[in-house]
Amino acid sequence: MARPGTYFDTLPPDAISDELAPIIDELGLADNCRQLAMEGWTVVENAAGEQFNNRLREQILQDAKKGGALMLLAGDPVYAEAVLNPKLMALAEFSVGRGHLISQVAASVRKKGDPMLGLHADHNWLPAPFPEHNMLITACWACDQYTKEHGATQIIPGSANLRRHPDAREVEEMAGATTIECEPGSVAIWDGNIWHSSGERSTEGERVVCHITYTRLMMRQVEDYRVHEDRLIEEHGAPMAGLLGRNDGLFDANGFDYSKIVQTFNNAKR
């Protein structure tokens, strides 16, 4: 017997659900959704304003004293504000589904001469061919000017459609690479399919970035925030509870939580 309220249809990878559509329209993200679906990447300009961007940048500089930092969601509340940014949450739901989880909150500070990170797809945890539906999405919060000279992310246009990892020759050649350029306070976003690499900074100064990864509800997260869950939910409420998996029936201490079975199954289809 079918459970009341259970969905039996699944949305296509490029579809916006009826529930999400008003939010996408209100936030002005329709073009971002189209670009993300068709090209595998997009940029959200001025995601939260100059004051917030400056706060985030200063906190990253405190935390990433050796060039990088991990597990940042457990730290200063500014990271939770970035993770819960309405535009990022909406694009995450569009790309990796309702009930998506937070997988990683990290930061990097790159200086002139720092080496590039090799070409790769963020679907590193998956064999090829990658699934038709995207499994994870990365939001790269650019606290500084994002240009080729400043070490911005480089992507290979069209690579998202290949649904595989680059091979050794493709990693070496970086053929067709183009740079994602945007103003400070913007967020460069890409899916798990597109091939990309950090750029080499050729100017003085620093490229300060917060890297936020969201994942589908059935994927294993990179970072484990279970010891911090109760505090984070108390401080940031229901949206944080959803990101930490409290709204689905998976990974429960007593096994699958069947009281959440309909909600979990339905979210997985949206």
Secondary structure by P-SEA (a helix, b strand, c coil): cccccccccccccccccccaaaaaaaaccaaaaaaaaacccccccccccaaaaaaaaaaaaaccccccccccccccaaaaaaaacaaaaaaaaaaccccccccccbbbbbcccccccccccccccccccccccccbbbbbbccccccccccccccccccccccccccaaaaaaccccccccccccbbbbbcccbbbbbbbbcccccbbbbbbbbbccccccccccccaaaaaaaaccaaaaaaacccccccccccccccaaaaaaaaaac
